[in-house]
Structures are given as structure tokens and as C-alpha cells.
Amino acid sequence: MTPVLALVMLALVLPWAAAPAARRLAALLPPREACLVLTGAAALPAGGTLAALIGLFHVPFLASLEQVPLSRTVAEWPAAVPVSAAAGAVLVFQAVLVGRRWYERRSLLTRAWSAAGDAVCDGDLLLVTDPDPQAFALPGRRGCGGRIVVTTGMLRTLGPAEREVLFGHERAHLADRHHLLSATTHLAAAVHPALRSLRPALDFHLERWADEAAASAVGNRRLAATAIARAALAAASSSGPAGRGRGPLLSVGSGPVPQRVEALLRPAPVRPRARRTRAAAVGLLSTVAVSALLAVALAYGLHEYVELAAEGVRGR
């Protein structure tokens, strides 16, 4: 059992190295590819962590299903019961944490939809009469499509051309379903603490993705940079949901704004060169390899206990 346990423990430890590697890879890529790398680097290790813990938790139960006495299991692996109990406790804690974060996200979305209930609808825009400058992408729910929520205070802050940048930014969040990538990484971070560092990195690259989409829509990168800076500064002083914190609300004021504005003042990012593409591929394949290694470890563990059960049957 020791080799199996060593492989499983390796899978639990490797995310501490995978997370910083994913952040470095994302910095070399255009925003879209960076977001996909970061989301994959969060989801795959989180799934591997859950699989490892479930496998450890099921060791005594698997033996009982195969009619192997617990005493025989303990004789083969003395730490089976303590390890199983510890894995079960961690799984319960993770379930509570994931459930809590999911509830918080859904509650914030519900409150945001309720707050926008009296808004004036103009296509995909919901105009809220509020002097507080806010603007954010509101994902769809209960059959309603996503909407861009913008206050009168925000509209007064921007000129007509700058408003088009703002609308293009928030439309990009909705069209490319950025809230799903954000939710995946947010929940994955509740599974393994090493993955928490991927959340701010993803937030930044999601906003960069939307910034580039807005700049492409208006055809003027300098105008986009000016509009993003002005809207972000106004939203930073907001007391509303987008001003207090993102949660699932993707807002133009999120992330390190100076870096975003600086990027818009440079030429548009291009597809990575072959060397950088290979680096990104190596990073993703490494993450997949961890999950595959874990699957092999768990399969080997199951095989061991099947053999143990067969020996017990033959010995009776």
C-alpha cells in the first residue's frame, strides 16, 4: 500500500508547484489563452485532490464490500482507518466550504438581479437611476439572458465614445461566459489552498480579455485605455456591489487597473510564438499528467484490495 499512498500524497502536494507555474505561463500568453490555462490549472488539480481523498476515504469500505475483515485490512495497512478518517474529515470540510462559496455567489447574483428589478431595459442594458457610478456584467438566471447593469452616475462620468468602450467590455464578459471561468476557479480554490493564488491572476486576465474585446470593438486602443481608466476610478469609489468586491460580478473596475491601461497603450497582443506555445502546452500537459498519475495510483490501489479480497476468499 505504501507506493499507492506515496503517489496519492504526491498528487496532493504537486498543486503547490503547479499554481505558480500556471501564473508564469499565463503572463506569457494573450488574455484569452491565459484565462484558459489558469482555469484548467485550477480545475484539474482540484479534481485530482478530490479523487485522492475519496480514494483514501473508501479504503476500509472497499474492503468490507469485498467481505474482507477490517482486521485483515489493518494488518495489511495499519494506518488505513486513521487515514480514512482524516480524508473523510477533509472531504466534509471541503464540501462545507464549496457549498458556502456557491451559496454566497448565488446570493450575490440574486441580490444584484433584485436591485436591477426597477431598471430601464434597453436591449441588453439595464439602466439604474443611481448617482453611484457602477457598471457590471450580470449573468443570466432562470431563463433570463445576461444583462449589462449601468447606473446613471456611471453614464455621467463617461463621454459617448467612452460609454461604447464600457459596453463593449461588459458585453465581452457575457458573450464569452467569463463568469463560468471565474466560478470554476473560485470553487476549485476551496478544494486546495494552493489554488487560491490563481484567483487574482484569473481576475486580471479576464479583465484584460474584456479590455481587448472593447478596444477591438471601438477600433481605438488609446480611447479604450482612457475609458477603462476613468470608469475604473469612478467604480473604485462606489459603495455598491461592484465597488465592494467582485464576487461573480465582472466589473470594469476590477483587477490592477494601471497594468490594464498600460497594456492597452501597447500594441495588441499577438498569438504566442512557437517557443511560448510549447511552454504553455508543457504546463497544461503537466497538469493533465498529475491527474492521470493519480488515476493510475487509485486504480492500482483498487487492484491491490481486489487481490487481497481474493486471497481472503481462497483462505477460507
TORKOL-4160 file (C-alpha; in steps of 0.2 Angstrom, whole numbers, padded with zeros to 4 digits, m for minus):
316
<pt num="1" X="0000" Y="0000" Z="0000"/>
<pt num="2" X="0015" Y="0012" Z="0003"/>
<pt num="3" X="0018" Y="0015" Z="m0016"/>
<pt num="4" X="0000" Y="0020" Z="m0018"/>
<pt num="5" X="m0001" Y="0031" Z="m0003"/>
<pt num="6" X="0015" Y="0040" Z="m0009"/>
<pt num="7" X="0008" Y="0043" Z="m0026"/>
<pt num="8" X="m0008" Y="0050" Z="m0019"/>
<pt num="9" X="0001" Y="0061" Z="m0007"/>
<pt num="10" X="0012" Y="0067" Z="m0022"/>
<pt num="11" X="m0004" Y="0072" Z="m0031"/>
<pt num="12" X="m0010" Y="0082" Z="m0016"/>
<pt num="13" X="0007" Y="0091" Z="m0015"/>
<pt num="14" X="0010" Y="0095" Z="m0033"/>
<pt num="15" X="m0003" Y="0109" Z="m0034"/>
<pt num="16" X="0009" Y="0120" Z="m0023"/>
<pt num="17" X="0021" Y="0119" Z="m0038"/>
<pt num="18" X="0008" Y="0119" Z="m0052"/>
<pt num="19" X="0000" Y="0135" Z="m0047"/>
<pt num="20" X="0015" Y="0147" Z="m0048"/>
<pt num="21" X="0020" Y="0138" Z="m0064"/>
<pt num="22" X="0002" Y="0142" Z="m0071"/>
<pt num="23" X="0004" Y="0160" Z="m0066"/>
<pt num="24" X="0020" Y="0162" Z="m0075"/>
<pt num="25" X="0014" Y="0153" Z="m0091"/>
<pt num="26" X="m0002" Y="0165" Z="m0091"/>
<pt num="27" X="0010" Y="0180" Z="m0091"/>
<pt num="28" X="0017" Y="0174" Z="m0107"/>
<pt num="29" X="0000" Y="0172" Z="m0116"/>
<pt num="30" X="m0013" Y="0183" Z="m0123"/>
<pt num="31" X="m0028" Y="0186" Z="m0111"/>
<pt num="32" X="m0039" Y="0173" Z="m0118"/>
<pt num="33" X="m0026" Y="0159" Z="m0118"/>
<pt num="34" X="m0020" Y="0164" Z="m0101"/>
<pt num="35" X="m0038" Y="0163" Z="m0094"/>
<pt num="36" X="m0040" Y="0145" Z="m0101"/>
<pt num="37" X="m0023" Y="0140" Z="m0094"/>
<pt num="38" X="m0027" Y="0147" Z="m0077"/>
<pt num="39" X="m0044" Y="0139" Z="m0076"/>
<pt num="40" X="m0038" Y="0122" Z="m0082"/>
<pt num="41" X="m0023" Y="0123" Z="m0069"/>
<pt num="42" X="m0037" Y="0126" Z="m0056"/>
<pt num="43" X="m0050" Y="0113" Z="m0061"/>
<pt num="44" X="m0038" Y="0098" Z="m0064"/>
<pt num="45" X="m0028" Y="0098" Z="m0048"/>
<pt num="46" X="m0044" Y="0101" Z="m0038"/>
<pt num="47" X="m0052" Y="0086" Z="m0047"/>
<pt num="48" X="m0036" Y="0076" Z="m0043"/>
<pt num="49" X="m0037" Y="0081" Z="m0025"/>
<pt num="50" X="m0055" Y="0076" Z="m0023"/>
<pt num="51" X="m0051" Y="0059" Z="m0031"/>
<pt num="52" X="m0036" Y="0056" Z="m0020"/>
<pt num="53" X="m0046" Y="0060" Z="m0004"/>
<pt num="54" X="m0061" Y="0050" Z="m0010"/>
<pt num="55" X="m0049" Y="0035" Z="m0014"/>
<pt num="56" X="m0041" Y="0036" Z="0004"/>
<pt num="57" X="m0058" Y="0038" Z="0012"/>
<pt num="58" X="m0065" Y="0022" Z="0004"/>
<pt num="59" X="m0051" Y="0010" Z="0008"/>
<pt num="60" X="m0060" Y="0002" Z="0023"/>
<pt num="61" X="m0077" Y="0002" Z="0014"/>
<pt num="62" X="m0070" Y="m0006" Z="m0001"/>
<pt num="63" X="m0063" Y="m0020" Z="0010"/>
<pt num="64" X="m0079" Y="m0023" Z="0018"/>
<pt num="65" X="m0088" Y="m0023" Z="0002"/>
<pt num="66" X="m0076" Y="m0037" Z="m0004"/>
<pt num="67" X="m0080" Y="m0046" Z="0013"/>
<pt num="68" X="m0063" Y="m0043" Z="0019"/>
<pt num="69" X="m0062" Y="m0041" Z="0038"/>
<pt num="70" X="m0057" Y="m0024" Z="0044"/>
<pt num="71" X="m0043" Y="m0033" Z="0055"/>
<pt num="72" X="m0036" Y="m0040" Z="0039"/>
<pt num="73" X="m0036" Y="m0023" Z="0031"/>
<pt num="74" X="m0027" Y="m0016" Z="0046"/>
<pt num="75" X="m0014" Y="m0030" Z="0046"/>
<pt num="76" X="m0010" Y="m0025" Z="0028"/>
<pt num="77" X="m0010" Y="m0007" Z="0031"/>
<pt num="78" X="m0010" Y="m0001" Z="0050"/>
<pt num="79" X="m0014" Y="0017" Z="0045"/>
<pt num="80" X="m0029" Y="0013" Z="0035"/>
<pt num="81" X="m0043" Y="0018" Z="0047"/>
<pt num="82" X="m0034" Y="0034" Z="0053"/>
<pt num="83" X="m0030" Y="0040" Z="0036"/>
<pt num="84" X="m0048" Y="0036" Z="0030"/>
<pt num="85" X="m0055" Y="0046" Z="0045"/>
<pt num="86" X="m0043" Y="0060" Z="0041"/>
<pt num="87" X="m0048" Y="0060" Z="0022"/>
<pt num="88" X="m0067" Y="0060" Z="0027"/>
<pt num="89" X="m0065" Y="0075" Z="0038"/>
<pt num="90" X="m0056" Y="0085" Z="0025"/>
<pt num="91" X="m0069" Y="0080" Z="0012"/>
<pt num="92" X="m0083" Y="0086" Z="0024"/>
<pt num="93" X="m0074" Y="0102" Z="0027"/>
<pt num="94" X="m0071" Y="0105" Z="0008"/>
<pt num="95" X="m0090" Y="0101" Z="0005"/>
<pt num="96" X="m0095" Y="0114" Z="0018"/>
<pt num="97" X="m0083" Y="0127" Z="0011"/>
<pt num="98" X="m0088" Y="0124" Z="m0008"/>
<pt num="99" X="m0106" Y="0124" Z="m0003"/>
<pt num="100" X="m0104" Y="0141" Z="0007"/>
<pt num="101" X="m0095" Y="0149" Z="m0008"/>
<pt num="102" X="m0108" Y="0143" Z="m0020"/>
<pt num="103" X="m0121" Y="0150" Z="m0009"/>
<pt num="104" X="m0113" Y="0167" Z="m0007"/>
<pt num="105" X="m0111" Y="0168" Z="m0026"/>
<pt num="106" X="m0129" Y="0164" Z="m0029"/>
<pt num="107" X="m0135" Y="0175" Z="m0016"/>
<pt num="108" X="m0125" Y="0190" Z="m0023"/>
<pt num="109" X="m0132" Y="0187" Z="m0040"/>
<pt num="110" X="m0150" Y="0186" Z="m0033"/>
<pt num="111" X="m0147" Y="0202" Z="m0024"/>
<pt num="112" X="m0140" Y="0210" Z="m0040"/>
<pt num="113" X="m0155" Y="0205" Z="m0050"/>
<pt num="114" X="m0167" Y="0211" Z="m0037"/>
<pt num="115" X="m0158" Y="0228" Z="m0036"/>
<pt num="116" X="m0160" Y="0229" Z="m0055"/>
<pt num="117" X="m0178" Y="0225" Z="m0055"/>
<pt num="118" X="m0183" Y="0243" Z="m0057"/>
<pt num="119" X="m0170" Y="0247" Z="m0070"/>
<pt num="120" X="m0175" Y="0253" Z="m0088"/>
<pt num="121" X="m0171" Y="0240" Z="m0100"/>
<pt num="122" X="m0164" Y="0245" Z="m0117"/>
<pt num="123" X="m0159" Y="0229" Z="m0126"/>
<pt num="124" X="m0145" Y="0220" Z="m0116"/>
<pt num="125" X="m0143" Y="0236" Z="m0105"/>
<pt num="126" X="m0151" Y="0239" Z="m0088"/>
<pt num="127" X="m0151" Y="0257" Z="m0083"/>
<pt num="128" X="m0152" Y="0260" Z="m0065"/>
<pt num="129" X="m0156" Y="0278" Z="m0058"/>
<pt num="130" X="m0142" Y="0279" Z="m0045"/>
<pt num="131" X="m0129" Y="0293" Z="m0043"/>
<pt num="132" X="m0116" Y="0279" Z="m0038"/>
<pt num="133" X="m0105" Y="0275" Z="m0053"/>
<pt num="134" X="m0107" Y="0257" Z="m0056"/>
<pt num="135" X="m0106" Y="0245" Z="m0071"/>
<pt num="136" X="m0105" Y="0226" Z="m0071"/>
<pt num="137" X="m0110" Y="0211" Z="m0081"/>
<pt num="138" X="m0125" Y="0202" Z="m0073"/>
<pt num="139" X="m0125" Y="0183" Z="m0079"/>
<pt num="140" X="m0142" Y="0176" Z="m0084"/>
<pt num="141" X="m0153" Y="0166" Z="m0072"/>
<pt num="142" X="m0170" Y="0157" Z="m0073"/>
<pt num="143" X="m0172" Y="0159" Z="m0092"/>
<pt num="144" X="m0167" Y="0177" Z="m0092"/>
<pt num="145" X="m0151" Y="0181" Z="m0103"/>
<pt num="146" X="m0137" Y="0191" Z="m0096"/>
<pt num="147" X="m0138" Y="0210" Z="m0094"/>
<pt num="148" X="m0126" Y="0224" Z="m0093"/>
<pt num="149" X="m0131" Y="0234" Z="m0077"/>
<pt num="150" X="m0125" Y="0253" Z="m0078"/>
<pt num="151" X="m0130" Y="0267" Z="m0067"/>
<pt num="152" X="m0134" Y="0285" Z="m0072"/>
<pt num="153" X="m0119" Y="0290" Z="m0061"/>
<pt num="154" X="m0108" Y="0280" Z="m0072"/>
<pt num="155" X="m0115" Y="0287" Z="m0088"/>
<pt num="156" X="m0112" Y="0304" Z="m0082"/>
<pt num="157" X="m0094" Y="0300" Z="m0079"/>
<pt num="158" X="m0091" Y="0295" Z="m0097"/>
<pt num="159" X="m0092" Y="0303" Z="m0114"/>
<pt num="160" X="m0102" Y="0295" Z="m0128"/>
<pt num="161" X="m0087" Y="0286" Z="m0136"/>
<pt num="162" X="m0081" Y="0280" Z="m0119"/>
<pt num="163" X="m0098" Y="0273" Z="m0115"/>
<pt num="164" X="m0096" Y="0262" Z="m0130"/>
<pt num="165" X="m0079" Y="0255" Z="m0123"/>
<pt num="166" X="m0088" Y="0252" Z="m0107"/>
<pt num="167" X="m0102" Y="0242" Z="m0115"/>
<pt num="168" X="m0090" Y="0233" Z="m0126"/>
<pt num="169" X="m0080" Y="0227" Z="m0111"/>
<pt num="170" X="m0096" Y="0221" Z="m0101"/>
<pt num="171" X="m0103" Y="0213" Z="m0117"/>
<pt num="172" X="m0087" Y="0203" Z="m0119"/>
<pt num="173" X="m0089" Y="0196" Z="m0101"/>
<pt num="174" X="m0106" Y="0190" Z="m0105"/>
<pt num="175" X="m0103" Y="0184" Z="m0123"/>
<pt num="176" X="m0088" Y="0173" Z="m0118"/>
<pt num="177" X="m0096" Y="0167" Z="m0102"/>
<pt num="178" X="m0082" Y="0174" Z="m0091"/>
<pt num="179" X="m0092" Y="0171" Z="m0075"/>
<pt num="180" X="m0091" Y="0152" Z="m0078"/>
<pt num="181" X="m0072" Y="0153" Z="m0078"/>
<pt num="182" X="m0072" Y="0164" Z="m0063"/>
<pt num="183" X="m0084" Y="0152" Z="m0054"/>
<pt num="184" X="m0074" Y="0136" Z="m0058"/>
<pt num="185" X="m0058" Y="0144" Z="m0051"/>
<pt num="186" X="m0067" Y="0151" Z="m0036"/>
<pt num="187" X="m0074" Y="0134" Z="m0031"/>
<pt num="188" X="m0058" Y="0125" Z="m0035"/>
<pt num="189" X="m0048" Y="0136" Z="m0023"/>
<pt num="190" X="m0060" Y="0130" Z="m0009"/>
<pt num="191" X="m0054" Y="0112" Z="m0013"/>
<pt num="192" X="m0035" Y="0115" Z="m0012"/>
<pt num="193" X="m0027" Y="0130" Z="m0003"/>
<pt num="194" X="m0013" Y="0131" Z="m0016"/>
<pt num="195" X="m0025" Y="0136" Z="m0029"/>
<pt num="196" X="m0031" Y="0152" Z="m0021"/>
<pt num="197" X="m0017" Y="0161" Z="m0029"/>
<pt num="198" X="m0024" Y="0158" Z="m0046"/>
<pt num="199" X="m0040" Y="0168" Z="m0042"/>
<pt num="200" X="m0032" Y="0186" Z="m0043"/>
<pt num="201" X="m0022" Y="0181" Z="m0058"/>
<pt num="202" X="m0038" Y="0175" Z="m0067"/>
<pt num="203" X="m0047" Y="0191" Z="m0062"/>
<pt num="204" X="m0034" Y="0201" Z="m0070"/>
<pt num="205" X="m0033" Y="0191" Z="m0086"/>
<pt num="206" X="m0052" Y="0191" Z="m0088"/>
<pt num="207" X="m0052" Y="0209" Z="m0087"/>
<pt num="208" X="m0038" Y="0210" Z="m0100"/>
<pt num="209" X="m0048" Y="0199" Z="m0111"/>
<pt num="210" X="m0063" Y="0210" Z="m0110"/>
<pt num="211" X="m0052" Y="0226" Z="m0112"/>
<pt num="212" X="m0045" Y="0219" Z="m0128"/>
<pt num="213" X="m0063" Y="0215" Z="m0134"/>
<pt num="214" X="m0068" Y="0233" Z="m0131"/>
<pt num="215" X="m0053" Y="0240" Z="m0139"/>
<pt num="216" X="m0056" Y="0229" Z="m0154"/>
<pt num="217" X="m0075" Y="0234" Z="m0155"/>
<pt num="218" X="m0071" Y="0253" Z="m0155"/>
<pt num="219" X="m0055" Y="0252" Z="m0165"/>
<pt num="220" X="m0045" Y="0264" Z="m0154"/>
<pt num="221" X="m0034" Y="0257" Z="m0141"/>
<pt num="222" X="m0030" Y="0274" Z="m0133"/>
<pt num="223" X="m0048" Y="0278" Z="m0132"/>
<pt num="224" X="m0051" Y="0261" Z="m0123"/>
<pt num="225" X="m0037" Y="0265" Z="m0111"/>
<pt num="226" X="m0044" Y="0282" Z="m0106"/>
<pt num="227" X="m0062" Y="0275" Z="m0104"/>
<pt num="228" X="m0056" Y="0260" Z="m0094"/>
<pt num="229" X="m0046" Y="0271" Z="m0083"/>
<pt num="230" X="m0060" Y="0284" Z="m0080"/>
<pt num="231" X="m0073" Y="0270" Z="m0077"/>
<pt num="232" X="m0062" Y="0261" Z="m0065"/>
<pt num="233" X="m0058" Y="0276" Z="m0055"/>
<pt num="234" X="m0076" Y="0280" Z="m0053"/>
<pt num="235" X="m0081" Y="0262" Z="m0049"/>
<pt num="236" X="m0067" Y="0261" Z="m0036"/>
<pt num="237" X="m0076" Y="0274" Z="m0025"/>
<pt num="238" X="m0093" Y="0265" Z="m0027"/>
<pt num="239" X="m0102" Y="0258" Z="m0012"/>
<pt num="240" X="m0112" Y="0246" Z="m0022"/>
<pt num="241" X="m0109" Y="0228" Z="m0026"/>
<pt num="242" X="m0097" Y="0231" Z="m0039"/>
<pt num="243" X="m0087" Y="0243" Z="m0029"/>
<pt num="244" X="m0086" Y="0232" Z="m0013"/>
<pt num="245" X="m0080" Y="0217" Z="m0022"/>
<pt num="246" X="m0082" Y="0207" Z="m0037"/>
<pt num="247" X="m0088" Y="0190" Z="m0032"/>
<pt num="248" X="m0097" Y="0184" Z="m0048"/>
<pt num="249" X="m0100" Y="0201" Z="m0054"/>
<pt num="250" X="m0087" Y="0205" Z="m0068"/>
<pt num="251" X="m0084" Y="0224" Z="m0067"/>
<pt num="252" X="m0074" Y="0236" Z="m0077"/>
<pt num="253" X="m0066" Y="0242" Z="m0061"/>
<pt num="254" X="m0059" Y="0225" Z="m0056"/>
<pt num="255" X="m0040" Y="0220" Z="m0056"/>
<pt num="256" X="m0024" Y="0230" Z="m0056"/>
<pt num="257" X="m0031" Y="0245" Z="m0067"/>
<pt num="258" X="m0014" Y="0253" Z="m0070"/>
<pt num="259" X="m0007" Y="0237" Z="m0078"/>
<pt num="260" X="m0023" Y="0235" Z="m0089"/>
<pt num="261" X="m0022" Y="0253" Z="m0095"/>
<pt num="262" X="m0003" Y="0251" Z="m0099"/>
<pt num="263" X="m0007" Y="0235" Z="m0109"/>
<pt num="264" X="m0020" Y="0245" Z="m0119"/>
<pt num="265" X="m0007" Y="0258" Z="m0123"/>
<pt num="266" X="0004" Y="0245" Z="m0131"/>
<pt num="267" X="0001" Y="0236" Z="m0147"/>
<pt num="268" X="m0012" Y="0222" Z="m0147"/>
<pt num="269" X="m0006" Y="0205" Z="m0140"/>
<pt num="270" X="m0002" Y="0193" Z="m0154"/>
<pt num="271" X="m0003" Y="0174" Z="m0154"/>
<pt num="272" X="0012" Y="0167" Z="m0144"/>
<pt num="273" X="0027" Y="0162" Z="m0154"/>
<pt num="274" X="0031" Y="0143" Z="m0156"/>
<pt num="275" X="0043" Y="0143" Z="m0141"/>
<pt num="276" X="0030" Y="0151" Z="m0129"/>
<pt num="277" X="0016" Y="0139" Z="m0136"/>
<pt num="278" X="0027" Y="0124" Z="m0132"/>
<pt num="279" X="0029" Y="0131" Z="m0114"/>
<pt num="280" X="0011" Y="0133" Z="m0112"/>
<pt num="281" X="0007" Y="0116" Z="m0119"/>
<pt num="282" X="0020" Y="0108" Z="m0107"/>
<pt num="283" X="0012" Y="0117" Z="m0092"/>
<pt num="284" X="m0005" Y="0110" Z="m0097"/>
<pt num="285" X="0001" Y="0093" Z="m0101"/>
<pt num="286" X="0010" Y="0093" Z="m0084"/>
<pt num="287" X="m0006" Y="0096" Z="m0075"/>
<pt num="288" X="m0015" Y="0083" Z="m0085"/>
<pt num="289" X="m0001" Y="0071" Z="m0081"/>
<pt num="290" X="m0004" Y="0074" Z="m0062"/>
<pt num="291" X="m0022" Y="0069" Z="m0064"/>
<pt num="292" X="m0018" Y="0053" Z="m0075"/>
<pt num="293" X="m0004" Y="0048" Z="m0062"/>
<pt num="294" X="m0017" Y="0050" Z="m0048"/>
<pt num="295" X="m0030" Y="0039" Z="m0058"/>
<pt num="296" X="m0016" Y="0026" Z="m0060"/>
<pt num="297" X="m0012" Y="0026" Z="m0042"/>
<pt num="298" X="m0030" Y="0024" Z="m0037"/>
<pt num="299" X="m0033" Y="0010" Z="m0050"/>
<pt num="300" X="m0018" Y="0001" Z="m0043"/>
<pt num="301" X="m0025" Y="0003" Z="m0025"/>
<pt num="302" X="m0041" Y="m0004" Z="m0030"/>
<pt num="303" X="m0032" Y="m0019" Z="m0039"/>
<pt num="304" X="m0022" Y="m0022" Z="m0023"/>
<pt num="305" X="m0038" Y="m0023" Z="m0012"/>
<pt num="306" X="m0047" Y="m0034" Z="m0025"/>
<pt num="307" X="m0032" Y="m0046" Z="m0024"/>
<pt num="308" X="m0032" Y="m0045" Z="m0005"/>
<pt num="309" X="m0051" Y="m0050" Z="m0005"/>
<pt num="310" X="m0047" Y="m0064" Z="m0017"/>
<pt num="311" X="m0034" Y="m0071" Z="m0006"/>
<pt num="312" X="m0046" Y="m0070" Z="0009"/>
<pt num="313" X="m0059" Y="m0079" Z="m0001"/>
<pt num="314" X="m0046" Y="m0093" Z="m0005"/>
<pt num="315" X="m0040" Y="m0094" Z="0013"/>
<pt num="316" X="m0057" Y="m0098" Z="0020"/>
